[in-house]
Amino acid sequence: MSASRNKIVSIVDDEIDITELFHDALCKNIENIEVIGFNDPVIALEHFIGNKEDYALVISDLRMPNLNGMELLKKVKKINEKVRTMLISAYDIENDVVFQHYVQLGIIDSVLPKPVTINQLCQKVRDEFLVYQLATTLK
């Protein structure tokens, strides 16, 4: 029965404007997902823990107080490795050693550099959601 429910896509960014913008854009442009925005990565993680089987994708900003995006995504993957993860950053992180390691380990599935257009965001989310659906139907 839970298979018929929409899967959750969460947006985690300490900037309220970003979470609201991304939330509205994804809700208007992508069907069959439930979008939830969080401005506190710790609260986002708590929600994920309580609903881990309902998540398809976690989108996280890199720099946030209390828990940075890479560490949040690491915790997410440890709890449910099927969930797709996307890191968004205004910083050049491609050469960051920790980032490279997390990509190799499959902790970070994709990256979206800021500034990002709504079209780029929606296409990347569609791509990740498709990968998630294919992986979960093939299990």
C-alpha positions, -999 to +999 in steps of 0.1 A: +000+000+000+029+024+007+041+020-029+011+041-041+021+070-019+042+098-033+079+096-024+094+125-004+120+149-019+134+171+008+153+204+003+176+213+032+190+249+031+195+273+059+182+301+036+144+302+039+141+319+005+159+290-012+138+263+003+106+281-005+116+288-041+128+252-047+097+238-030+073+258-052+093+250-083+094+213-077+057+211-067+046+229-099+069+210-123+072+174-110+043+150-104+041+121-079+065+136-053+059+152-020+083+181-014+093+191+021+117+220+029+139+223+060+160+252+072+177+232+099+197+201+089+192+185+123+154+187+120+157+174+084+176+144+096+151+137+124+123+137+098+143+115+075+149+090+103+112+088+110+102+085+073+133+068+058+113+043+036+092+072+021+122+092+008+135+092-028+158+122-027+175+145-002+188+178-017+212+196+007+231+229+006+268+224+016+273+251+042+248+252+070+251+256+108+252+225+131+255+199+103+270+206+069+255+192+038+281+165+032+278+151+067+240+152+065+240+132+032+265+107+048+241+101+076+211+098+052+230+071+031+239+052+062+202+050+072+189+042+038+214+036+010+186+035-017+178+072-012+194+095-038+214+125-026+222+158-042+246+185-029+241+221-039+269+246-034+280+280-044+316+270-037+339+251-060+340+218-042+349+196-071+386+194-059+377+190-022+392+158-009+363+149+014+338+156-015+358+134-039+358+106-013+321+109-007+314+107-044+336+076-047+317+060-018+283+068-033+274+091-005+268+120-029+250+110-061+250+144-078+260+180-075+242+212-085+263+244-085+247+276-073+234+298-088+209+273-103+180+279-126+146+263-119+149+243-151+183+229-140+169+220-106+138+203-120+157+184-146+183+172-121+155+161-096+137+143-125+169+125-133+176+114-097+140+104-092+142+082-123+174+065-111+157+060-077+126+044-093+147+021-115+168+010-086+139+003-064+119-016-090+148-038-099+156-049-063 
